[in-house]
Amino acid sequence: MSYKKFYEDLESRTPEEYIATSPVAFQRYAWSIRTGRTVSMVSELIRSFRQYPIILDVGCAGMWLHEYLLEKRVTHRYIGCDISFTYQRKSSDTLFSSRVVCDAACMPFKTDCADITTSFEVIEHLPDPKAAAREIQRTANSFVVVSVPMIGTPLFGLDQRRFDRFAESVEIKIRSFLARVGWNRGLRILEKRIGAAHVSIFTYSRFLRLFSPKHSCLKARGALFYFPRLGSILENPVTRRLYLILEKVVLSRLPIFVVRVSWLPFKPLGNRYGILVLCRAEAPTESTPSC
């Protein structure tokens, strides 16, 4: 399928690097908040192990997770896999890290080979997200940490079916368009027009249904909490400091609950990116086999 070519032909800088150095202040601060919360959650899981755990990062791009964890001095062993060799060649192997080029839907790793399997904003780009979710769970010995963009997750779970139907209808239109024009060309058009080559559209319940009972949900958190006029809040130094305090003390502890409520008299309020932390339901093995 030509979606692999789309990611091979991306520009030299990864999307993560572009956002982190964006000239738009809002994008930089939003990226910092989102990645900060993600890395903190992974760091917390790493510290729960007696020995250095193996992290398998599915869709690792430029191995940004590994770099952020090193900055926090969180010791771990890291395996990054991505379908794009363009991404992989931007980084290099070290004593505690390695890279593999492979498809998330069919990974060349043993079952339960990693202590923690992560995948951040990858599943929504794939033709078969269910196959990728199965592979992610198969390789995880203890924990799974996955994030996706979400739309239409309703307030306190009200009217969930309506939001699910809306997400499904948008996804059907996107996939019909890709089938008609071809994946490589279609993804390029989506990237140019809407800024993201998202193939699957998720609400919280659709996201959760991807995963089998092998792992139970330990945490569900939003990676970025949207307020009205959040851009102007983050770009002002004073209000940004207040927001970051609020983010650290309150917002980072809230579960995913809302992205859009049509009857509110202001713009979307809620978590734009949802992070799911799954814990193995049955007891994991004593030692993790090598990948």
C-alpha positions in Angstrom: 0.0 0.0 0.0 1.3 3.4 -1.0 0.9 5.0 2.5 4.5 3.9 3.3 5.8 6.0 0.4 4.0 9.1 1.8 6.1 8.8 5.1 9.3 8.0 3.2 9.0 11.2 1.2 8.4 13.5 4.1 10.7 16.5 4.5 14.0 16.1 6.4 12.6 17.5 9.6 10.1 15.3 11.5 6.7 16.8 12.5 7.8 16.8 16.1 10.9 18.9 15.4 8.8 21.3 13.3 6.3 21.9 16.0 8.9 22.2 18.8 10.7 25.0 16.8 7.6 26.5 15.3 7.7 30.3 14.8 4.1 30.3 16.3 4.4 30.6 20.1 1.1 28.8 20.7 2.3 25.7 18.8 5.6 25.6 20.7 4.0 25.9 24.1 1.2 23.4 23.3 3.8 20.9 22.1 5.8 21.4 25.3 2.7 20.8 27.5 1.6 17.8 25.5 5.0 16.1 25.4 5.7 17.1 29.0 2.7 15.2 30.3 3.4 12.2 28.1 7.0 11.9 29.2 6.0 12.3 32.8 3.5 9.4 32.6 6.1 7.2 30.9 8.8 8.2 33.5 6.4 7.3 36.3 6.0 3.8 34.8 9.7 3.3 34.3 10.4 4.1 37.9 8.1 1.4 39.0 10.6 -1.3 37.7 13.5 -2.5 39.8 15.7 -2.8 36.8 16.0 -0.8 33.6 12.9 -1.6 31.6 12.8 -2.1 27.8 10.7 0.5 26.0 9.4 -0.4 22.5 8.3 2.9 20.8 6.0 2.1 17.9 6.0 4.9 15.3 9.0 6.6 17.0 9.7 9.1 14.2 12.9 10.9 15.3 13.1 9.0 18.6 11.9 12.2 20.5 10.6 10.1 23.5 14.1 8.6 24.0 15.7 12.1 23.9 13.2 13.6 26.4 13.7 10.7 28.8 17.4 11.1 28.7 17.0 14.8 29.4 15.1 13.8 32.5 17.8 11.3 33.5 15.3 8.4 33.4 17.4 5.3 32.7 15.9 2.8 30.3 16.6 0.6 27.3 14.9 1.9 24.1 13.9 0.3 20.8 12.4 2.7 18.3 10.5 1.3 15.2 9.0 3.3 12.4 7.8 2.5 8.9 9.9 5.3 7.5 13.6 5.0 7.0 13.7 8.7 6.4 12.9 9.2 10.1 15.2 6.4 11.3 18.3 7.7 9.6 18.1 11.0 11.5 19.0 9.2 14.7 21.7 6.7 15.6 22.1 3.6 17.8 23.7 3.9 21.2 24.5 1.4 24.0 20.9 1.6 25.3 19.0 2.3 22.1 18.4 0.8 18.7 16.2 1.3 15.6 14.1 -1.0 13.5 12.2 -0.2 10.2 8.9 -2.0 10.2 5.1 -1.7 9.9 3.2 -1.3 13.2 0.6 -3.8 12.0 3.2 -6.6 11.6 6.2 -6.1 13.9 9.2 -8.6 13.9 9.3 -8.8 17.7 8.7 -11.7 20.1 5.5 -11.7 22.3 6.0 -9.8 25.6 9.4 -8.6 24.5 9.1 -5.1 26.0 8.2 -4.0 29.5 6.5 -0.9 28.1 5.2 -0.5 24.6 4.4 3.1 23.6 2.8 4.6 20.5 2.1 8.3 20.4 -0.2 9.8 17.7 0.4 6.9 15.3 -2.7 4.7 15.2 -4.9 7.4 13.6 -2.5 7.4 10.6 -2.7 3.7 9.8 -4.9 1.8 7.4 -5.6 -0.9 10.0 -5.5 0.5 13.5 -7.0 -2.7 15.0 -4.0 -4.7 13.7 -1.6 -2.2 15.1 -3.4 -2.2 18.5 -3.1 -6.0 18.6 0.6 -5.9 17.9 1.2 -3.2 20.5 -0.5 -5.3 23.1 1.2 -8.5 22.0 4.7 -7.0 22.5 3.9 -5.4 25.9 4.8 -7.4 28.9 3.5 -5.0 31.5 2.3 -1.6 30.3 0.9 0.0 27.1 0.9 3.8 26.7 -0.9 5.1 23.6 -2.2 8.5 22.5 -4.4 9.7 19.7 -6.2 12.9 18.7 -9.8 12.8 19.7 -13.0 14.5 18.5 -16.5 14.7 19.9 -16.0 13.0 23.3 -19.1 14.2 25.1 -19.4 15.8 28.5 -19.5 13.1 31.3 -20.2 10.4 28.7 -23.6 11.9 27.6 -24.9 11.0 24.1 -21.8 8.9 23.3 -23.5 7.1 20.4 -24.1 10.4 18.5 -20.4 11.3 18.7 -19.3 7.8 17.7 -21.6 7.9 14.7 -20.2 11.3 13.7 -16.6 10.0 14.0 -17.5 6.9 12.0 -19.1 8.9 9.2 -16.1 11.2 8.8 -13.8 8.2 8.7 -15.8 6.5 6.0 -15.6 9.7 3.8 -11.8 9.9 4.3 -11.2 6.2 3.5 -13.5 6.4 0.4 -11.5 9.5 -0.8 -8.2 7.6 -0.3 -9.4 4.6 -2.1 -10.5 6.8 -5.0 -7.3 8.9 -5.5 -4.7 6.5 -4.0 -3.2 6.6 -0.5 0.0 8.4 -1.3 -1.7 11.2 -3.2 -4.7 11.3 -0.9 -2.5 11.6 2.3 -0.6 14.5 0.7 -3.9 16.3 0.0 -5.1 15.7 3.5 -1.9 16.9 5.0 -2.0 20.1 2.9 -5.7 20.9 3.4 -6.3 20.0 7.1 -2.7 19.8 8.4 -2.8 16.2 9.4 -2.9 12.9 7.4 -5.4 11.2 9.8 -7.2 8.1 8.4 -9.1 7.0 11.5 -11.2 9.3 13.7 -11.5 8.5 17.4 -13.7 9.3 20.3 -12.7 7.9 23.7 -15.0 4.9 23.5 -13.8 4.1 19.9 -10.2 4.4 21.1 -10.8 2.1 24.1 -12.5 -0.6 21.9 -9.3 -1.1 19.9 -7.7 -3.0 22.8 -8.5 -6.5 24.1 -9.1 -7.4 27.8 -5.5 -8.6 28.0 -4.7 -5.2 29.4 -7.0 -3.2 31.6 -7.2 0.6 31.5 -5.1 2.1 34.3 -5.3 5.8 33.4 -7.0 7.9 30.7 -5.7 11.5 30.5 -5.9 14.4 28.1 -2.6 15.6 26.8 -3.7 19.2 26.1 -6.7 20.9 27.7 -8.4 23.4 25.5 -9.8 26.6 26.9 -11.5 29.4 24.9 -8.7 31.6 23.4 -6.0 29.2 24.6 -3.6 30.6 22.0 -3.7 34.1 23.4 -3.4 32.7 27.0 -0.2 30.8 26.1 1.4 33.6 24.2 1.1 36.1 27.0 3.9 35.5 29.6 1.8 36.3 32.7 -1.3 34.2 31.7 1.0 31.4 30.4 2.7 31.0 33.8 -0.8 30.8 35.4 -1.9 28.3 32.9 1.2 26.1 33.4 0.6 26.1 37.1 -3.1 25.1 36.5 -1.9 22.4 34.1 0.5 20.9 36.5 -1.7 21.0 39.6 -5.2 20.3 38.2 -5.5 19.6 34.5 -2.9 16.9 34.3 -5.0 14.9 36.8 -8.3 15.1 34.9 -9.6 12.2 32.8 -10.5 12.6 29.2 -14.0 14.0 29.2 -14.9 16.5 26.5 -13.7 18.1 23.3 -16.8 19.7 21.8 -20.2 20.5 23.4 -22.3 22.3 20.8 -24.6 24.1 23.2 -21.8 25.9 25.1 -21.5 29.6 24.2 -17.8 29.4 23.3 -15.3 27.5 21.3 -14.3 23.9 22.0 -13.4 23.1 25.6 -11.6 19.9 26.6 -8.8 17.5 25.9 -7.6 17.5 22.3 -5.2 14.6 22.7 -6.1 11.5 24.8 -3.5 9.3 26.4 -4.4 5.8 27.4 -2.3 3.8 29.9 -3.1 0.1 30.0 -1.8 -2.3 32.6 -1.5 -6.1 32.0 -4.6 -7.7 33.5 -2.8 -11.0 34.3 0.5 -11.2 36.1 3.5 -10.5 33.7 6.4 -12.9 33.5 9.3 -12.6 35.9 11.9 -11.6 33.2 11.3 -9.9 29.9 12.6 -11.9 26.9 14.8 -9.9 24.5 13.3 -8.5 21.3 
